[in-house]
């Protein structure tokens, strides 16, 4: 697994490289210090995963993620930050980043990288705990009139991010059967046919 690290703190970059390369399955293929370098390095190195800070000079990690994903929608980007900022979390979800972790949680980084590499999306426990409040607090559509609860809205938002039932179950710590039941109920409530219609409906009616 080739990983590109981008962080404006040289010591953090060095520490991350040491941590990651302690695992024989991971190779750090390069490093950068801002979003512009992330965009250029991603294009030249074609890493399996981009592990990137958010707050950086010249171009931040979210802007870099947006540019990279525009050219490569399949890009696997794992955002790593010291800031548990609601706006950042919502923007990361909207962009389609594969994960958002706090730097303080070093023990979770390698498992998160492996999960993202296998096709999953990963959000730290602190972020997952905040999702229901964030998603219901950012609404423009009157979901409650359709009897859509906070947990159901959380499932809808993750469907809109392109997650599979398996990924949603892992992100929300639910069984796949429970996720399927939620989706069936949601589709009935909104009179929609399938998850594609649900994703389009959400994106049209919920301006994050």
N, C-alpha and C positions, 0 to 999 in steps of 0.2 A: 504494500500500500504506500503510494507516494503522497506525502503531505507537504503542502506549502504553508509556512508560518508567516503572518504579517502582523507586526506589533511595533509601535513606536518606542517601546522600551527595550533597549538592547539586552538588559539583564533578564527580562521576562522571556525574550526570544531564546536566549541561551539556555535558560532553565527549562523551557518547554522542549527544546531540541533534546536536551539530556534525558528528560522524562520519557519522551516518545521513543527515542532510539534505544531505550532499555528494553523495548519489546522488539523481538526479532522480526515481527511481521510489518513493522513500520520503518519507513525511510524518509527522512526529511530531505526533500529535493531542492529546497531553496528557502530564502527568507527575505522579507521586505519590511519597510518601516512606515508606509502610508498607503492609502487607497490607490493612488496612481500606480505605485509600484506593484500593488496586488493585481491590478488589471493587466499590466504588461507582463508580469511574471506568470500569471495564469495562462496567458496566450502562448507564451514561449515554452513553459515547462509542462503544461497539461497535467497538473496534479490530479490524483484521485479525489483528494479533499483539500479545500482551502480552510485553514484554521486562522481566523482573523479577529483582531481587536475592533472595537467600534469607534471610540474617540481617538482620532489621529489628525495631524495637520495635513493641509493641502486637499485631501479627500478622505472622508471618514469611511468606516467599514460598511455602513448601510448604502452609501452612494456607490461604492465600489461593487457591492453585491448586486445592486440594481443594474449596473453597466455590464457586469459579467453575465448575469442571468438573461439579459436581453439578447446577448450573442450566443449563449449556451444555456438554454432553459434546464438542461439536465445537470448543470453544475452543482456539486455537493459542497455547500458552504456551511461551516460551523462557526458561529459567532461566539467569541469568548470575551467577557468584559467584567469589570469590577462593579458595574453599575446595574442595579436592579431597577431600571427606569421603565415606567409603564409605556411611555411613548416609544422607546426603543423596542420593547417586546412586541407591541402591536405592529410597528413598521416591519420588524423581522418576519412576523407571521404573514403579513401582506405580501412581502417580497418573495416569499417562498424559500427562505433560508432553511437548511435542514436541521438546524439546532441553535440553541441559545443557552450558554452555560456561564456560570460565574467563575472567574479565575481562581477564586479562593477554594473551589472544590476540585483540587488537583487530582484526587483519586478517581474522579468520574471522567476525566478527559480521554484516557485510552479506551475504556469501554464505550464511550460516546462515539469516538472515531470509528470503532469497529462496527457499531450499530449503523452509523450513517453510511459507511462503506457497503454494508449489506443491503442498503436501500431504505432503512428506517429514518424517521425524524426523531430528534431527541431534544427534550427541554428539561432542564434541571428541576428538582422537586420544588424549589422556591418559585420558579416561573410557572410551573403547572398549577400550583396552588392559587396563583393570581389570575389565571385565565378566565374563570367564570365571571369575576367582577369586571375584568377588562372588557370582555366581549359584550356583556350586558350594559356596561357603562358607555360603550361607544356606538350604541344603536341609533339609527334614524328610522328604521322600519318598526311599526308597532307589533313586535313579535308576540307580546302578551295577549293581543286580541285573537291570535290563532292558538292560544294556550301552549305556546312554546316556552318551556322553562329554561333556566340557566344552563343545566347540563345538556339539554337538547341543543341549545344555541352553541354551546362549546363543540358538540359533535358536528354541527352544520359548518362551523368555521373551519374545522380541520378537514372536512370533506372538500371545502372550497380551496384548501391548500393542496389538494390532490392526493391526500393520504388514503391509503387502503384501509380496510377494516382492521387488519392486523396492526398497522401502524397506529391507528386511533386507539385500539385496545391497549397497546403498550404505552402510549403517551398518557392516557387517562387512567391507566391501571384498571381496565375493565376486561371482561372476557369478550372474545369475538362474537359470541352469541348475543351478549347484552348489547353490543354495538349494532348488530344486525336488527335487533328488536327496536332500538332507538330509531334507526333509520326508517324502518317500516312505519313506525308510528308518526314520525316527522313527515314522511311523504304523504301519508293519509291526511294529516292535519292541514298541509299546505296544498293538497290536491295536485301533487306533482308525480311524474311517472318514474323517474330514476335519479341517481346521484348526480348525473351531469346536469339535469334540469335544476336540481337543488343547489349545486355550486353556482350556476348562472344566476339563479334567483337571489342567492345570498349576496353575490358581488354587485348586483344591480341595486339591491335595496339596503345594503349596509355599508356605507361609505366610511371605512376606517381611515 
